[in-house]
Amino acid sequence: IRFDTSIGPDGSLNYAMGSDTELALRLEQQGLECWFATGPAVRHIVPPEHLKPSWILLRAYRWGRGLAQMGFSFHCTPEVLARKNNLKMAVYPFLLPFLRRKDRWRRQWQYMVDRGYEDGTREKRGQRLRWL
């Protein structure tokens, strides 16, 4: 049993994220059990640029692409999502400055997940990516 090479780091900045999730779901479908072990300790080297909002939002986009790649259903159809993303692109520059910081960040994160999901869906259909 191996990781799906179409999901996960591939050297690009916009890869579909979620290889661990995809593997765990596939193992579960085969009747195997996965769990989170609290005992093992793993230390990650986190470069300073990975703490910047722009990098974190790119991660949200990659997560959305991964969700689409794994076939997760979304909160609306791809066509409605595309219209919502267009509307957000027009409205958010004016709306977001008026929101509290936490609400603004949550909306930015979800918007990037939505854009990633839209692109992941387009990719599965053989269409050109819109957002990256």
C-alpha positions in Angstrom: 0.0 0.0 0.0 1.6 3.3 -1.1 0.7 6.9 -1.1 -1.1 8.3 -4.2 1.6 10.2 -6.0 -1.0 12.6 -7.5 -1.6 14.0 -4.0 1.1 15.5 -1.9 4.4 17.4 -2.4 5.7 17.2 -5.9 8.2 20.0 -6.0 5.7 22.6 -7.2 4.1 25.3 -5.0 0.5 24.5 -5.8 0.4 20.7 -5.4 -2.8 19.0 -4.2 -2.4 18.6 -0.4 -3.7 15.7 1.7 -1.7 12.6 1.0 -1.9 11.4 4.6 -5.7 11.9 4.6 -6.1 10.1 1.3 -4.0 7.1 2.5 -5.9 6.9 5.8 -9.2 6.9 4.0 -8.1 4.2 1.5 -6.8 2.0 4.4 -10.1 2.4 6.2 -12.0 1.4 3.0 -9.9 -1.8 3.1 -11.0 -2.5 6.7 -7.8 -1.4 8.3 -7.6 1.1 11.1 -5.6 4.3 11.4 -5.2 6.5 14.4 -3.3 9.4 15.7 -0.5 8.3 18.1 0.4 10.9 20.7 3.6 9.1 21.9 6.0 9.6 18.9 7.5 13.0 18.6 8.3 14.5 15.3 10.2 17.8 14.9 9.7 19.8 11.7 12.0 22.4 10.4 9.7 25.4 9.6 11.4 28.0 7.5 10.4 31.6 8.4 8.6 32.1 5.0 6.2 29.3 6.0 4.9 31.6 8.7 3.9 34.4 6.3 0.2 34.9 5.6 0.8 34.5 1.8 2.4 31.0 2.3 -0.3 29.9 4.7 -3.0 31.0 2.3 -1.3 29.1 -0.5 -1.5 26.1 1.8 -5.3 26.6 2.0 -5.4 26.6 -1.8 -3.5 23.3 -1.9 -5.8 21.8 0.7 -8.8 22.7 -1.4 -7.2 21.1 -4.5 -6.5 18.0 -2.4 -10.1 17.8 -1.3 -11.3 17.9 -4.9 -8.6 15.4 -5.9 -9.8 13.0 -3.2 -13.4 13.4 -4.3 -14.7 15.1 -1.2 -18.1 16.6 -1.7 -18.2 20.4 -1.2 -20.8 22.8 0.1 -22.0 23.7 -3.4 -21.7 22.6 -7.0 -18.6 23.5 -9.0 -20.6 26.0 -11.1 -22.0 27.8 -8.0 -18.6 27.7 -6.4 -17.1 29.5 -9.5 -19.8 32.2 -9.3 -19.2 32.6 -5.5 -15.4 32.9 -6.1 -16.0 35.5 -8.7 -18.2 37.5 -6.4 -15.7 37.2 -3.5 -12.9 38.4 -5.8 -15.0 41.5 -6.5 -16.3 42.2 -3.0 -13.6 41.1 -0.6 -11.2 43.9 -1.3 -13.9 46.3 -0.1 -15.4 44.1 2.6 -12.5 42.5 4.4 -10.9 45.7 5.8 -14.1 46.3 7.9 -14.1 42.9 9.5 -12.4 41.9 12.8 -8.9 40.4 12.2 -10.0 36.9 13.1 -13.1 37.0 10.9 -11.1 38.5 8.0 -8.5 35.7 8.3 -11.2 33.0 8.4 -12.8 34.3 5.3 -9.5 34.6 3.4 -8.6 31.0 4.4 -12.0 29.7 3.2 -11.8 31.7 0.0 -8.5 30.1 -0.8 -9.8 26.6 0.0 -12.7 27.4 -2.3 -10.4 28.5 -5.1 -8.3 25.4 -4.7 -11.3 23.2 -4.7 -12.6 24.9 -7.9 -9.2 24.4 -9.6 -9.0 20.8 -8.3 -12.4 20.1 -9.8 -11.4 21.8 -13.1 -8.2 19.7 -13.2 -10.2 16.5 -12.7 -12.4 17.5 -15.7 -9.3 18.2 -17.8 -9.9 22.0 -17.8 -7.4 24.8 -17.3 -6.8 26.0 -13.8 -8.3 29.4 -13.0 -6.5 30.6 -10.0 -2.9 29.6 -10.3 
